[in-house]
Amino acid sequence: MSEKSSRSTTVAVARPPQESAADALSAAVDRAVLAPSLHNSQPWRFTVHADRLDVRADRTRHLASIDPPGRELVQSVGAALFNARVALAARGWAVDVRRCPSPDDPDLMAVLQLVDGPPDPGLAVLDSVVAQRRTNRRTFDATIPTDAELRSFTAAAVAEGAVLVPVLTGEQHRLVARLTQLADSQQQADPAYLAELARWTNRAPAEGDGIVAAAVPHVDGSAADDVPMRDFDTRGDGSLPPSSGVGAEHTLLVLGTRTDDEAAWLRSGEALQHVLLEITRAGWAASPLTQSVEIPLTRMELRAGLTWDTWPQTVLRIGHAGPTSATPRRQRTDVVSG
Ligand SMILES: Cc1cc2nc3c(=O)[nH]c(=O)nc-3n(C[C@H](O)[C@H](O)[C@H](O)COP(=O)(O)O)c2cc1C
């Protein structure tokens, strides 16, 4: 059975002439690796078969201090899986996605099997923005999305079995701000967290991973953001302005899922990427602010006070901002076999 997104569109998708199934799967990997990942750790591997693609978690790239359960690792793999689904739809292929298909092989997160049938046009239209999407940590202006735009972002989450809760009232905003500040200060006081962050912000260029100074704000203590961005500026050479600009009028979104197991984490990663691509397509910038969902106590408080029957998985801020540069990616040969 092929997957369908909930979005209707009239775009017809034709397969490029002479593109074999293996070529399409290989092209899907090139798109998959452009996904966002925790500290740009890119914790994924792919095996290209004649008619299917295996998407695997690479747990050697687990960030154990910030993400003890590996939840954000699996989310990152889910985001890559979503990009692969988009790329195959754009190349005219229908796919059957089997998620977490083998209890004996828990690193095999998904198998994308090419099947007969029409591709999902709702996914295909997102292919053109996969390479444009970036985590934008610039100062955002205070414009807010229209109700129609917010509805299209929430529909993208629903299409992946998740929910997206806009933070609308002042009280909700203060709750997210307080919990983000609390989680951020706990992390800043944890030497293991700081050591891990330093490792992922000081990578050798040849590694093709981690967070680069050009993509982060220079932290000089002048920012008075009520929802603080993570301080990635471990060497004091961040290139972007120090403030996120997030004040009470800014739009925050919380992505959640009904359950909180590996399958839900994978789906939440797909949902995150679906929402981010819709945000990009609509001309908005976004960045995750995930401190409050990384500390168990603040995550529980966020659930109790905002998302009550769903597990908060990610917090996003959105706004308008100038462009930001692309982050590096690992060599294709390091992540693909087959
Ligand atoms: C699960 C997850 C959590 C993230 N948390 C944060 C965060 O708290 N703050 C932030 O600035 N970026 C966060 N990011 C964004 C990553 O740092 C970013 O995706 C990565 O550096 C690659 O850059 P790109 O998204 O521009 O391709 C997160 C991404 C993922 C997938």
The ligand as an ORCA input file, in Angstrom:
! r2SCAN-3c Opt
* xyz 0 1
  C      16.264     16.471     17.327
  C      16.892     17.797     17.002
  C      17.113     18.738     18.016
  C      17.686     19.974     17.720
  N      17.828     20.910     18.721
  C      18.310     22.140     18.419
  C      18.379     23.174     19.421
  O      17.970     22.981     20.569
  N      18.870     24.381     19.051
  C      19.288     24.642     17.769
  O      19.716     25.766     17.500
  N      19.242     23.684     16.793
  C      18.750     22.457     17.094
  N      18.652     21.494     16.118
  C      19.110     21.808     14.747
  C      20.440     21.139     14.426
  O      21.494     21.717     15.163
  C      20.678     21.254     12.908
  O      19.696     20.496     12.253
  C      22.030     20.781     12.452
  O      23.045     21.584     12.988
  C      22.173     20.773     10.908
  O      21.946     22.061     10.393
  P      20.761     22.360      9.349
  O      19.456     22.048     10.042
  O      20.887     23.818      9.016
  O      20.946     21.463      8.160
  C      18.069     20.266     16.387
  C      17.837     19.317     15.371
  C      17.246     18.108     15.667
  C      16.957     17.122     14.558
*
